Amino acid sequence: MQVTFVTTILVGSPLVVLASTAVTLQTWTARALFAVRVGALIWFLTAVCVYLYARYRA
């Protein structure tokens, strides 16, 4: 779980920033909702990748 959290922060933060450059976000609420939506997707994909890696290595 710690690997998933650290990997998501290190990899996910720049991805959210890059994704936000392509979208016009007028309000702080829109920015927060965008970050939550994109962050949730990145968290899910990271968790799946870490799980598959752990299964492969075990």
Biotite code that builds the C-alpha atoms (Angstrom):
import biotite.structure as struc

atoms = struc.array([
    struc.Atom([0.000, 0.000, 0.000], chain_id="A", res_id=1, res_name="MET", atom_name="CA", element="C"),
    struc.Atom([2.863, 2.390, 0.748], chain_id="A", res_id=2, res_name="GLN", atom_name="CA", element="C"),
    struc.Atom([4.422, 1.662, -2.628], chain_id="A", res_id=3, res_name="VAL", atom_name="CA", element="C"),
    struc.Atom([1.124, 2.497, -4.310], chain_id="A", res_id=4, res_name="THR", atom_name="CA", element="C"),
    struc.Atom([0.814, 5.770, -2.391], chain_id="A", res_id=5, res_name="PHE", atom_name="CA", element="C"),
    struc.Atom([4.375, 6.954, -3.037], chain_id="A", res_id=6, res_name="VAL", atom_name="CA", element="C"),
    struc.Atom([4.301, 5.928, -6.697], chain_id="A", res_id=7, res_name="THR", atom_name="CA", element="C"),
    struc.Atom([0.988, 7.687, -7.218], chain_id="A", res_id=8, res_name="THR", atom_name="CA", element="C"),
    struc.Atom([2.305, 10.904, -5.683], chain_id="A", res_id=9, res_name="ILE", atom_name="CA", element="C"),
    struc.Atom([5.571, 10.854, -7.635], chain_id="A", res_id=10, res_name="LEU", atom_name="CA", element="C"),
    struc.Atom([4.087, 9.869, -10.979], chain_id="A", res_id=11, res_name="VAL", atom_name="CA", element="C"),
    struc.Atom([0.518, 11.096, -10.623], chain_id="A", res_id=12, res_name="GLY", atom_name="CA", element="C"),
    struc.Atom([1.152, 14.699, -9.635], chain_id="A", res_id=13, res_name="SER", atom_name="CA", element="C"),
    struc.Atom([2.991, 15.616, -12.838], chain_id="A", res_id=14, res_name="PRO", atom_name="CA", element="C"),
    struc.Atom([0.357, 13.760, -14.879], chain_id="A", res_id=15, res_name="LEU", atom_name="CA", element="C"),
    struc.Atom([-2.458, 15.752, -13.279], chain_id="A", res_id=16, res_name="VAL", atom_name="CA", element="C"),
    struc.Atom([-0.579, 18.978, -13.994], chain_id="A", res_id=17, res_name="VAL", atom_name="CA", element="C"),
    struc.Atom([0.002, 17.976, -17.626], chain_id="A", res_id=18, res_name="LEU", atom_name="CA", element="C"),
    struc.Atom([-3.627, 16.947, -18.047], chain_id="A", res_id=19, res_name="ALA", atom_name="CA", element="C"),
    struc.Atom([-4.857, 20.214, -16.562], chain_id="A", res_id=20, res_name="SER", atom_name="CA", element="C"),
    struc.Atom([-3.024, 22.265, -19.185], chain_id="A", res_id=21, res_name="THR", atom_name="CA", element="C"),
    struc.Atom([-5.393, 20.946, -21.856], chain_id="A", res_id=22, res_name="ALA", atom_name="CA", element="C"),
    struc.Atom([-8.558, 21.910, -19.944], chain_id="A", res_id=23, res_name="VAL", atom_name="CA", element="C"),
    struc.Atom([-9.966, 25.315, -19.063], chain_id="A", res_id=24, res_name="THR", atom_name="CA", element="C"),
    struc.Atom([-10.776, 25.363, -15.358], chain_id="A", res_id=25, res_name="LEU", atom_name="CA", element="C"),
    struc.Atom([-12.529, 28.596, -14.374], chain_id="A", res_id=26, res_name="GLN", atom_name="CA", element="C"),
    struc.Atom([-13.156, 28.089, -10.655], chain_id="A", res_id=27, res_name="THR", atom_name="CA", element="C"),
    struc.Atom([-11.367, 26.521, -7.727], chain_id="A", res_id=28, res_name="TRP", atom_name="CA", element="C"),
    struc.Atom([-14.196, 24.008, -7.461], chain_id="A", res_id=29, res_name="THR", atom_name="CA", element="C"),
    struc.Atom([-13.673, 22.937, -11.061], chain_id="A", res_id=30, res_name="ALA", atom_name="CA", element="C"),
    struc.Atom([-9.941, 22.609, -10.447], chain_id="A", res_id=31, res_name="ARG", atom_name="CA", element="C"),
    struc.Atom([-10.464, 20.514, -7.323], chain_id="A", res_id=32, res_name="ALA", atom_name="CA", element="C"),
    struc.Atom([-13.007, 18.224, -9.007], chain_id="A", res_id=33, res_name="LEU", atom_name="CA", element="C"),
    struc.Atom([-10.705, 17.786, -11.993], chain_id="A", res_id=34, res_name="PHE", atom_name="CA", element="C"),
    struc.Atom([-7.794, 16.852, -9.719], chain_id="A", res_id=35, res_name="ALA", atom_name="CA", element="C"),
    struc.Atom([-9.945, 14.357, -7.818], chain_id="A", res_id=36, res_name="VAL", atom_name="CA", element="C"),
    struc.Atom([-11.260, 12.713, -11.001], chain_id="A", res_id=37, res_name="ARG", atom_name="CA", element="C"),
    struc.Atom([-7.888, 12.445, -12.712], chain_id="A", res_id=38, res_name="VAL", atom_name="CA", element="C"),
    struc.Atom([-6.166, 11.516, -9.447], chain_id="A", res_id=39, res_name="GLY", atom_name="CA", element="C"),
    struc.Atom([-8.615, 8.679, -8.840], chain_id="A", res_id=40, res_name="ALA", atom_name="CA", element="C"),
    struc.Atom([-7.941, 7.259, -12.282], chain_id="A", res_id=41, res_name="LEU", atom_name="CA", element="C"),
    struc.Atom([-4.188, 7.497, -11.776], chain_id="A", res_id=42, res_name="ILE", atom_name="CA", element="C"),
    struc.Atom([-4.478, 5.909, -8.322], chain_id="A", res_id=43, res_name="TRP", atom_name="CA", element="C"),
    struc.Atom([-6.483, 3.000, -9.762], chain_id="A", res_id=44, res_name="PHE", atom_name="CA", element="C"),
    struc.Atom([-4.048, 2.414, -12.621], chain_id="A", res_id=45, res_name="LEU", atom_name="CA", element="C"),
    struc.Atom([-1.077, 2.592, -10.268], chain_id="A", res_id=46, res_name="THR", atom_name="CA", element="C"),
    struc.Atom([-2.693, 0.122, -7.872], chain_id="A", res_id=47, res_name="ALA", atom_name="CA", element="C"),
    struc.Atom([-3.360, -2.334, -10.691], chain_id="A", res_id=48, res_name="VAL", atom_name="CA", element="C"),
    struc.Atom([0.216, -2.031, -11.972], chain_id="A", res_id=49, res_name="CYS", atom_name="CA", element="C"),
    struc.Atom([1.695, -2.518, -8.486], chain_id="A", res_id=50, res_name="VAL", atom_name="CA", element="C"),
    struc.Atom([-0.560, -5.525, -7.912], chain_id="A", res_id=51, res_name="TYR", atom_name="CA", element="C"),
    struc.Atom([0.456, -7.109, -11.208], chain_id="A", res_id=52, res_name="LEU", atom_name="CA", element="C"),
    struc.Atom([4.119, -6.426, -10.501], chain_id="A", res_id=53, res_name="TYR", atom_name="CA", element="C"),
    struc.Atom([3.831, -7.986, -7.021], chain_id="A", res_id=54, res_name="ALA", atom_name="CA", element="C"),
    struc.Atom([2.138, -11.060, -8.489], chain_id="A", res_id=55, res_name="ARG", atom_name="CA", element="C"),
    struc.Atom([4.823, -11.356, -11.145], chain_id="A", res_id=56, res_name="TYR", atom_name="CA", element="C"),
    struc.Atom([7.639, -11.099, -8.588], chain_id="A", res_id=57, res_name="ARG", atom_name="CA", element="C"),
    struc.Atom([6.086, -13.506, -6.061], chain_id="A", res_id=58, res_name="ALA", atom_name="CA", element="C"),
])
